[in-house]
């Protein structure tokens, strides 16, 4: 399992809506917000040489996430279909890129990724919780 997939699953594990009122996963704001945070963390750890992903933490969150989502009524098939959806991935990636851009990240500028990563860690955001400074 790739680090990116683990981070997406970990983000999904942090939430789900009540079984009686299940929304499509693509419309569930809390889940999508965490997937966006996971994508941002993944980009930061790939581009910044002084920040790593907390992969063990992400893996633990992924396991909890799957269990939690299923307890709320989402089936394994629903979760997998959502995680594999190309349109949903593209949407999540675009929102993450927009967030990074609005926060001073520039493609090819590793320090801009590092600066955002350090800020996310310091502010103890969902993104920051998936990262650690070397």
C-alpha positions in Angstrom: 0.0 0.0 0.0 1.4 3.4 -1.0 2.0 6.2 1.5 -0.5 8.3 -0.4 -3.2 5.6 -0.2 -2.5 5.2 3.5 -2.8 8.9 4.1 -6.1 9.0 2.2 -7.5 6.1 4.2 -6.2 7.6 7.4 -8.0 10.8 6.6 -11.2 9.0 5.8 -11.0 7.1 9.1 -11.4 10.3 11.1 -15.1 10.6 10.2 -18.3 9.3 8.8 -22.0 10.4 9.0 -24.7 8.5 10.8 -25.9 5.3 9.1 -29.5 6.5 8.8 -28.4 9.5 6.8 -25.4 8.4 4.8 -24.3 10.9 2.2 -22.3 9.9 -0.7 -18.7 10.0 0.4 -17.9 12.5 -2.3 -20.3 15.0 -0.7 -19.3 14.4 3.0 -17.5 17.7 3.9 -15.6 16.4 6.9 -14.3 13.4 5.0 -13.3 15.4 2.0 -11.6 18.1 4.2 -9.4 15.4 5.7 -8.6 13.9 2.3 -7.5 17.3 1.2 -5.4 17.6 4.3 -3.8 14.2 3.6 -3.0 15.2 0.0 -1.4 18.4 1.2 0.7 16.4 3.7 1.7 14.0 1.0 2.9 16.8 -1.4 4.8 18.5 1.4 6.6 15.3 2.4 7.5 14.6 -1.2 8.8 18.1 -1.9 10.4 19.2 1.3 13.6 17.4 2.2 13.3 18.4 5.9 9.8 17.0 6.6 8.7 13.4 6.7 5.3 11.7 6.8 4.3 10.0 10.0 3.6 6.8 8.1 3.1 4.6 11.2 0.5 7.1 12.5 -1.1 7.3 9.1 -1.3 3.5 8.9 -2.9 3.4 12.3 -5.4 6.1 11.3 -6.1 4.2 8.1 -7.1 1.1 10.1 -9.2 3.1 12.5 -10.7 5.0 9.6 -11.9 2.0 7.7 -13.4 0.5 10.9 -15.1 3.8 11.8 -16.5 4.4 8.4 -17.9 0.8 8.3 -19.4 1.2 11.8 -21.2 4.3 10.4 -22.7 2.2 7.6 -20.3 2.7 4.7 -19.6 -0.6 3.0 -16.1 -1.6 2.0 -17.2 -1.3 -1.6 -18.4 2.3 -1.1 -15.1 3.2 0.6 -13.0 1.6 -2.1 -15.0 3.1 -4.9 -14.6 6.5 -3.4 -10.8 6.1 -2.9 -10.4 4.8 -6.5 -12.7 7.5 -8.1 -10.6 9.4 -10.6 -13.0 12.4 -10.6 -13.0 12.6 -6.8 -9.2 12.3 -6.7 -8.9 15.1 -9.3 -11.2 17.3 -7.3 -9.4 16.7 -4.0 -6.0 17.2 -5.6 -7.2 20.5 -7.2 -8.5 21.8 -3.9 -5.2 20.9 -2.2 -3.2 22.6 -4.9 -5.3 25.7 -4.5 -4.8 25.7 -0.8 -1.0 25.4 -1.1 -0.9 28.1 -3.7 -2.9 30.5 -1.6 -0.5 29.7 1.2 2.7 30.6 -0.7 3.7 27.3 -2.1 5.4 27.4 -5.5 6.1 24.4 -7.7 9.9 23.7 -7.7 10.5 25.8 -4.6 11.2 23.2 -1.9 11.4 25.8 0.9 7.9 27.0 0.2 6.7 23.5 0.8 8.8 23.3 4.0 7.5 26.6 5.2 3.9 25.5 4.8 4.7 22.1 6.4 6.3 23.8 9.5 3.3 26.1 9.8 0.9 23.2 9.6 2.9 21.2 12.2 3.1 24.3 14.5 -0.7 25.0 14.2 -1.5 21.3 14.9 -3.7 21.0 11.9 -4.9 17.7 10.4 -2.2 18.1 7.8 0.4 18.9 10.4 -0.6 15.7 12.4 0.5 13.6 9.4 4.0 15.3 9.2 7.1 15.5 11.3 10.2 17.7 10.9 13.5 15.8 10.5 
